[in-house]
Amino acid sequence: MNTDSNSPLDDEFDEIAAELWENNAKWWQAGFTSGADPEYEEQIIPLFVENLGGSHSVLDIGTGEGQLLRIASATPGVDRLVGIDPTWEQIFEAKAREPHLSFLRASASPLPFANESFDTVVACLVFEHIADLDAAIAEVARVLKPGGRFLFFLNHPLLQTPGSGWIDDQIIGEQYWRIGKYLEEERTVEEVEKNVFIPFIHRPLHKYLNTLADNSLYLTHMEEPSPPKGFLDKAPEYYDAASVPRLLFLRLVKV
């Protein structure tokens, strides 16, 4: 399925995604915030803090219940913080947890801000759920100040490729990571937990990097960390696949 430009299929996917995220917001809040998720605690949050230094104005796209924005509020020098999310349940929860921060219900495209409004934009595990990648990346570039940074966290495209997974082949006596059709863009709705359905769009890495470069967002740092110990302790079946990264982090600068 072509995802290069907005179409009725994009709109249909976004409507489905919005309903699913609204229905599953409390699942996210319970499982991925307030210290509940070791990948956030041991990997995502430290990377975010490490790359936030020197920021003064921060926009968090797909803020959820606002945990990254709350962390950013403790960073010296940051004096403007805004989080947006398309889900009412997340916005209500974010405001309840930190009423002094600014949270708005909005989508990634269009962003409700003037040109060059922020020196830092963060999107954490968000863009793999957005149908119109080109428009959303263009909006990030538009609201960033020249020299501003984009902190971009993704479920690693290798991990997220439909049909991929750890294979324990008892017949040939080998274990290996099977990769599905990595080069093909595909939209899926996956049951990530019993009765919890989440929409995903798989794209190969070159699609992200080329779209970022087309919008004058250039890569300055990239990390593909191994799953952290806390995650492996909770999911020991992943120990044998620990050499396969679950997270991709890109730091980009607008030039």
C-alpha positions in Angstrom: 0.0 0.0 0.0 1.4 3.4 -1.0 1.8 5.8 1.9 3.7 8.6 0.1 0.9 11.1 0.1 -2.4 11.8 1.8 -5.3 9.9 0.4 -8.7 8.6 1.5 -6.9 5.5 2.7 -4.8 7.7 5.0 -7.9 9.3 6.4 -9.5 6.0 7.0 -6.4 4.6 8.7 -6.2 7.7 10.9 -9.8 7.4 12.0 -9.3 3.7 12.9 -6.0 4.6 14.7 -7.7 7.5 16.7 -10.5 5.2 17.9 -8.1 2.5 18.9 -5.8 4.8 20.8 -8.8 6.4 22.6 -10.0 2.9 23.6 -6.5 1.8 24.8 -5.2 5.0 26.4 -5.6 3.5 29.9 -3.7 0.4 28.9 -0.8 2.6 27.8 -0.9 4.7 31.0 -0.8 1.6 33.2 1.9 -0.2 31.3 4.3 2.4 30.0 4.4 5.3 32.5 5.3 6.0 36.1 8.2 3.5 36.1 6.1 0.6 34.8 8.1 0.0 31.6 11.8 -0.8 31.8 12.5 0.2 28.2 11.3 3.7 29.0 13.1 3.8 32.4 16.4 2.3 31.4 16.7 3.4 27.7 14.2 5.9 26.3 14.2 8.4 29.2 18.0 8.4 29.6 18.5 9.0 25.9 15.9 11.8 26.0 17.6 13.6 28.9 21.1 13.1 27.4 20.0 14.9 24.2 17.8 17.6 25.7 20.6 19.8 27.2 20.6 23.4 26.0 16.9 23.3 25.0 14.7 26.3 25.9 11.4 25.4 24.1 10.2 21.8 23.7 7.3 20.4 21.7 6.3 16.7 22.4 4.3 15.2 19.6 2.1 12.3 20.7 2.8 13.2 24.3 0.5 10.5 25.7 0.0 11.3 29.4 3.0 13.6 29.3 5.8 11.7 31.0 8.6 13.0 28.8 7.3 16.6 29.1 7.3 16.3 32.9 10.9 15.1 32.8 11.8 18.0 30.5 10.3 20.4 32.9 13.1 19.6 35.3 15.8 20.5 32.8 17.6 23.8 33.5 16.9 26.5 30.9 13.7 25.0 29.5 11.0 27.7 29.9 8.4 26.6 27.3 6.9 23.1 27.2 4.0 22.0 25.1 2.6 18.5 24.6 0.1 17.5 21.9 -1.9 14.3 21.5 -4.9 13.4 19.4 -6.5 11.4 22.2 -8.7 13.1 24.7 -8.1 10.4 27.4 -4.4 11.1 27.2 -4.8 14.8 27.4 -7.1 14.7 30.4 -4.7 12.4 32.2 -1.6 14.5 31.3 -3.3 17.6 32.7 -4.4 15.7 35.8 -0.8 14.5 36.4 0.8 17.9 35.8 -1.7 20.8 35.6 1.1 23.4 35.3 2.2 22.2 31.8 0.5 22.9 28.5 -1.2 20.0 26.8 -3.4 20.3 23.7 -5.5 17.9 21.7 -4.0 18.1 18.2 -2.6 15.9 15.5 0.8 15.9 14.0 -0.4 17.5 10.8 -1.1 20.3 10.8 0.6 21.5 14.0 -1.2 24.4 15.6 1.9 26.6 16.0 3.7 29.3 14.1 6.8 28.8 12.1 10.0 28.4 14.0 8.3 28.2 17.4 10.5 25.6 19.1 14.2 24.7 19.4 13.5 21.1 20.2 10.8 18.7 19.0 10.5 15.2 20.3 8.4 12.3 19.0 8.6 9.0 20.9 7.1 5.9 19.4 4.6 8.0 17.4 5.4 8.2 13.7 5.0 4.5 13.2 1.3 5.2 13.8 0.9 8.2 11.5 -0.4 7.7 8.0 0.9 10.8 6.2 4.6 10.7 7.0 5.6 13.4 4.5 3.1 16.0 6.0 4.0 15.2 9.6 7.8 15.5 9.0 7.3 18.8 7.0 5.4 20.1 10.1 8.2 19.2 12.4 10.6 21.1 10.2 8.3 24.1 9.9 7.9 24.6 13.7 11.6 24.1 14.4 13.9 27.0 14.7 17.0 26.9 12.4 19.6 24.9 14.3 16.8 23.2 16.3 16.9 19.5 17.0 14.4 16.7 16.4 14.7 13.8 18.9 13.1 10.9 17.0 12.3 7.6 18.7 10.9 4.7 16.7 10.2 1.1 17.2 13.0 -0.3 15.1 11.8 -1.0 11.6 13.6 -4.4 11.6 11.7 -5.4 14.7 8.4 -4.0 13.5 8.5 -5.5 10.0 5.3 -7.6 9.7 6.1 -11.3 9.8 9.3 -10.9 11.7 10.1 -12.8 14.9 12.5 -15.0 16.8 12.4 -18.6 15.4 13.5 -21.6 17.4 13.8 -24.3 14.7 13.8 -27.6 16.4 14.2 -29.5 13.2 17.5 -28.0 12.1 18.6 -27.1 15.6 19.0 -23.4 15.0 17.7 -20.2 16.4 17.4 -17.1 14.3 15.6 -13.8 13.8 13.3 -14.0 10.8 12.7 -10.7 9.0 9.5 -10.2 7.0 9.1 -8.1 3.9 11.2 -5.3 5.2 11.3 -3.1 2.0 7.5 -3.1 1.6 5.4 -0.5 3.5 2.5 -2.1 5.2 -0.3 -1.0 7.5 -1.5 -3.4 10.2 -3.6 -3.5 13.3 -1.9 -5.8 15.8 -3.1 -7.5 19.0 -0.2 -6.5 21.3 -1.9 -7.9 24.3 -5.1 -9.8 24.8 -8.0 -7.6 23.4 -5.6 -4.6 22.9 -5.3 -3.7 19.3 -2.8 -1.0 18.1 -2.3 0.3 14.6 1.2 0.3 13.0 2.7 1.4 9.7 5.9 -0.3 8.8 8.3 1.7 6.7 12.0 0.9 5.9 14.6 3.1 7.4 15.5 4.8 4.1 11.9 6.1 3.9 12.3 8.0 7.2 15.8 9.3 6.5 15.0 10.5 3.0 11.9 12.3 4.1 13.8 13.9 7.0 16.6 15.0 4.6 14.0 16.4 2.1 12.8 18.7 4.9 16.3 19.9 5.8 16.5 17.7 8.9 19.9 16.1 9.0 21.1 13.2 11.1 23.8 14.1 13.7 23.5 11.0 15.9 21.9 7.5 15.7 21.6 4.7 18.2 20.3 1.1 18.0 20.6 -0.1 21.6 20.2 -3.6 22.7 17.1 -4.3 24.8 17.8 -3.2 28.4 18.3 -5.7 31.3 15.0 -4.8 32.9 13.1 -5.7 29.8 15.0 -9.0 29.3 14.4 -9.9 32.9 10.6 -9.5 32.4 10.7 -11.2 29.0 13.4 -13.8 29.2 12.4 -15.3 25.8 14.1 -12.2 24.3 17.5 -13.1 25.8 18.4 -15.2 22.7 17.4 -12.3 20.5 19.1 -9.5 22.5 21.4 -8.7 19.5 18.3 -7.5 17.6 17.5 -3.8 18.6 13.9 -3.0 19.5 14.5 0.8 19.6 15.9 3.3 17.0 16.9 6.8 18.1 17.8 9.6 15.7 18.9 13.1 16.6 18.5 15.5 13.8 19.2 19.2 13.3 17.3 21.6 11.1 19.7 23.4 8.7 
